[in-house]
Amino acid sequence: MDLSAINPVLLIASLMVAATAVMIAAIGELIVERAGVLNLGVEGMMITGAICGFAVAVQTGSPTAGFVAATIGGAALSLLFAFLTQFALANQVASGLALTLFGLGLSSLLGQGYQGIKPPATPRLDIPVLTDLPVVGRILFGHDLMVYVGLALVAAVWAFLKYSRAGLILRAVGENHDAAHALGYKVVRIRIMAIAFGGACAGLGGAYISLIRVPQWTEGMTAGIGWIALALVVFASWKPWRVLLGAYLFGGVTVLQLNLQAAGIAIPVEYLSMSPYIITIVVLVIMSADKSRAPASLGRIFHATS
Amino acid sequence: MTEPLLSIRGLTKAYPGVVANDDVSFDIQPGEVHALLGENGAGKSTMVKMIYGLVKPDSGEMRMRGAAYAPAEPQAARASGVAMVFQHFSLFDALTVAENIALGMANPPALRDLAARIREVSEQYGLPLDPWRVVGDLSAGERQRVEIIRCLLQNPKLLIMDEPTSVLTPQEVEILFETLRKLKSEGTSILYISHKLEEIRALCDEATILRLGKKVATCTPRDTTAREMAELMVGAELHTPSRDYNEPGAVRLALNGLSVASPGQFGTSLKGITFEVRAGEVLGLAGVAGNGQDELLGALSGELRSAAGMVVLDGAEIGTKGPGERRRMGLLTAPEERLGHAAAPDMSLTENAALTAVDRRQIATNGFLNWGRARDFAKEIIARFDVRTPGTENAARSLSGGNLQKFVIGREVLQDPQVLVVNQPTWGVDAAAAATIRQAILDLAAGGAAVVVISQDLDELMEVSDRFAALNEGRLSDIRPAKGLTVDEIGLMMGGAHDMEVAHG
């Protein structure tokens, strides 16, 4: 065992990369749930985004085009969910589970022929002086652009919910859709927009895995990250900064346990592999013991009876 | 004669199977308090929803100050100067007062400026409010203030109020009326919906009475007696429940310092509640909603457990026992929420009858259900309590509120309880059905049961109770004989005016 092989700077830098996919997907789902909709299809939308982004990036040679395509792909799939739950008034849990299964199948189909290909590389940020700084340079300024996009998204969602009127209306819809309707807000329209945003974020998170984190295409490569994103939202008590914290914790333990495995620590590999899931959930459960609670209309079907 | 503020001509709205409003016409003058009266289902709510732009009329027209007025949505109605204080569903518990008010405005200023405006307007009208408090923590009276101030900030020309006093103490009602009179003197018209007729006589200038969607009469409330108005609403003579006073017997149910924490975040914990109810006696518990009524019912039904000695039934300590065991021992309860708590909405009446009566009516044998017996029991309830339904196999959801209420009360009464606890037994029920339910409660007590009636309807409590007490923030007031209590005394027992003050000026 050789713990000195673990470089803390590298560890922190790589945990930010490991956390980004789950963080982007979770912040999208957070908006969906704050609007009162429970979309369990995050995993399906992520994997669809992953293959859409991968295929388009390979075809065009541009990772940027890939990320845009992933956003569109995820959002398009989420609109199917929106149609089922907001117009056909289908059960949200069942529709979300179906969406995951559908997304997994669809991505396998679309992914035919993309196995074993390398996608075009996404450039890393390289600011002449800053990136060369010792320690902080590597941690703060040496990542690909998507890491910063993810952080910006969390900040933007936080500010949107806290300070903007649109954010207030979104929270109101999630809190009490009957009252929001009585005040004349378009509950269904607001929810569809929230669902599409959640789908776009999930797609983006998926593409981050297939284009940067791994980077290649294999079937089912999101491997449960979508479910972790869902759990993160709940245990983060629907608060954006806690999503960030939870994601970094998850990413951190993931990277750490890989390093520990490589260092040959005397703990069975199986325990190490399960540790990110357990530690993240335990920490967030403890934190969510305060007064915060779910949006009151979460998962309830809205039917305008006027 | 000045031009009416709002004139309504031939307004008609039909839903599948029912005509909610049929050719209704009336005028609201500027600065007039106009009452809209009617039984449940008479079409009052549909009427105001059309005025507020939530529902589109099928035919007929509305004119505001002579100009055509057809709001497509509430924003349009608000822009024309129509504001509405809702009875339910219009506040967001998890948001602050200022956020709630901002949501009801077309172009709210920044929250900080809005908070200052809220303070200013609320003081001006004698309805003090802290803009930064979370609405879920407010009392019912304070919540209503939020709604009223939300309306007042928009300088409405017409203020619609849907049953505003059902959640207020008598003192709070008086303060509300002062506020409304001040508004009226400033030229604001008010459309006032209520079925508390004495209030209407005290406040309103004109009344339009609806029955089954049609306008049946107009009257000047000051010159009409409450009974005349009630009979116009019902279209028949009213039957007042009668009772024989008899000496109370042994103590049936006793609470000894019952303290239970509320399970809900916005609930009220019970603090040291002590009372006794004797056989043949009705104890009436008043209180504004949210002062511990639901928790008290839960603690009595067994949904909330307490220390064993806190709840004593016929000498047995049952505080730790669950609902099933308490039912078997003869303590039956009927909660307030009809759909979802007192009845399972999507199950048939037979199934609902079996759900609470399974032990006391021997509906199960060796773990198997005897559906024949359950059906017979459901039929018995339907016959004895005049529940209007096509049959026992209809879903509970399909019954109107009043009929379902008769069913859930009848189900408990016919199980021959030793002690019956009911919460809001006639909430949302029309006068005729309410009289049936009250009579059943009185008959039950006359037969030797002890009854606890929790209600927000003071007239009802005065009619049925022998002794009277009020719940206030989870505490019980002194228990007094109901006979001879004045409204002022009751108001003070209910916690007075919750720091409200009469409008300045």
Interface residues (C-beta under 8 A of the other chain):
Chain A: R165 L168 I169 R171 A172 E175 N176 D178 A179 A180 A182 L183 G184 Y185 K291 R293 P295 A296 S306
Chain B: K49 G53 L54 V55 E73 P74 Q75 R78 F86 F89 S90 L91 F92 D93 A94 L95 E99 A102 L103 G104 P108 Q265
